[in-house]
Amino acid sequence: MRIEKAAAPRRRAARLQPAERRAQLVERALATFARLGLGAARPADVAAAAHVSLPAVFHYFPTRAELVSAVLDEVERFYVAMVQEAAAPKNAGVRAALLQLGRVFARSVDTHPDHARVWLDWSTAVDDQLWRRYFTLSRRQEAVVAGIIRRGQRDGSVADDMVAEDVARLFVGAAYAVIQMKVARDAEAKVERFLASAVRAVVGRAD
């Protein structure tokens, strides 16, 4: 007589305080969206990744749109804080500051790969509301870079006739390309060469 094995019990999530549970769900959602894509991942996928029931996910995020919004909030928080921190030192020259900023973008793929992949996916969103949010994030990043450019114009290292906002937009576009290169596993030397070329392109050759 064949005896069937009992099914393994479903793994239960540890008990957490509400704020901790919400943060955990956002973390798992970020990883899930990075793996499956913003358009494909569903709350059920997040529930499985977090080892909780689907109703538990909907308790914190009543709609899929709210779950997506929470993930994008985290990606935006990370990249804005990263840019602001990298641009904070005022004693670095403009070229050195931009190179450092570009390297920070590149390093984010190693330290926070889920954030980087969701950012790339977000940039291709066709949903109007998601695109408007992405546009706002880009403008916030560009504003920080424009501040670096104006600093260079004040100290004479950047030409006065350059429009800081235009230069900043070019550089943030280059930083986006750096993340693409890192995700594609381009060699570090190639990424560094591209960054040096991008800095020369946007602020000119060093004297």
N, C-alpha and C positions, 0 to 999 in steps of 0.2 A: 504494500500500500504506500503510495507516494504522499509525503507530507509537505504541504506548501509552506514556504517560509513566510513568516509575518512581515508585512511591509515595514520598512524602517520608519520610525516616527519623524514627522516633519520638524526640522530644526526651528526652535522658537527664538525670537529676538529677545535680548536681555531687556529687563525693565529699565526705562529711562524716564527722566523728567520731561515734560512736554517740550521745553526749549531744546533739550538735548535730542529728543526724538526728531523734532523738526529739522535740526541741523544735520542729523544723520541721514534723513530722507533726502535732503538737498544734496549731500555728498554722494549718496548712492545714485540719485537721479543724474547728477553731473557725469558720473562714470558711465551710466547707462546711455545717456544721450551722446556722449563722446563715442561710444562703441556702435550704437545703432543709428544715430543721426537724430537731429531735432524733429524731422518729419515722421520718423518711423517709430521711435520709442514710445511706449505706452505706460500709463500708470501701473498696469499689471507687471510690466518688466521691472519697474522700480520696486514694487512690492516683493517680487521674487529676489531681487538683489539685496534688499534690506531684511529678508526673512520675516516679513510681516504680512498680514492679510491685506487684500485690496481695500476693504473698508478703512483700514488704519491709514492708508495713504490719502484716501478721500477725506478723512477726518481733518487732516492738516491742509490739504489742497483739494477743495471741493470740485475743481474742474482741471482738466489737463492744461488749459491755458494758464492757470495759476501756478501749476507745477513748472511749466516752461519758464514763466516769468521769474520764479524764484531761482532757477538755474542761471538765467541770464543776469539777474541781480548779482549773483556770486561772481560770474565771469567779469562783469563790468567793474565790480568792487576791486577784484584782483588786479586787472590791467590798469585801471586809473591809479590805484595806490602804487603800483610798480613804477609807472611813469613818473609820478610825482616824487617818489623817493629817489629814483635815479637822477632826476633833474635838480634835486635840492641843493647839492654843493654849488656854491657861487664862485669858488676860486678856480675852477677848471676852465680852460679855454673852450670855445664853442666846438671846435672839431673834436677835442677829447671828450666833451660832454655828449656829443651826438654818437660818437663811437661807443661810449659806455652804454648809452641808452639802447643802441642797436644790439649790443651784446646781451643786455638784460632781456630783451625780447627773445633772442635766440635761446638763452638759458632757460626761459620759461617752459620751453618744450621739454627740457630734461627734468625740471623740478615740478612742473604742473602740466603734464601732458594732456589731461582731460580738459583743463581750461583752454589750452591752445587749440585742441581739436574742435571744441564747441565754438570757439571764436571764429575759426575758419568756416565751419558749417553755417554759423549765424550770418556771415557776410554774403552768403548766397541765398538767403531767405527771400521768398517771393511774397510772403504775407506782408501786407502794407504796414501793419503795426510793428511787426518784428523788424522790418527794414528801417522804420523811423527810429526805433530804439538803437539800432546799430549805427545809424547816421549820427545820433546824439553822442554815442560813445566815441566815435571817431573825432567829432568836433572837440570833445573834452581832451582827448589825447593831443590833438593838434594845438590846442590852446597852450598846453604846457611846453610843447616844442617851440611854438612861436615866441614864448618868453625867453627861451635860450637864444633864439635868433636875434631878438631885439637887444639882448645883452651884448651879443657880438657886434651889433651895429653901434652900440654906445662906445665900445672899446676900440672900434675901428677894424675889427677882424672880419667883419661881414659888410659887404657893400651897402650903402644907404639906399640905393635904388631898388633893392630887393624887397618884395612884399612878404613880410614875415609869415602871414597866414598861408600864402601860396607855397612858400618854402617848407613850412611845417606839414602841409598836406602831402607834398612830395615825399618827405622823409617818413611820415607814418605809413604811406604806401610801400616804401622800401622796407620798413619794419615788418609789414604784413608779408612781403615776399620772403623775408628772412625766416619767418615761422614756416612758410611753405617749404623752404629749402631744408629746414631742420626735420620737419615731418617726413620729407622725402629721403632723409638720411644722407644728405650731401656732406662731403668732407668738411671738417672745420676750417681748413685752409681756404676752401672755396667760399664759405660763408663769410669769413673774415675779409677776403678780397672784395666780395660784393659790398660789404659794409663800407670799406674804405672808398670804393668807387661811388657809393651813394652819397657819402659825406662830401666828396669832391664835387659831385654833380649839383648838390643843393647849396653849398656855400663857397665853392670855388677852391682852387688849389692853394695850399699853404704857401705863404711868402718865404 
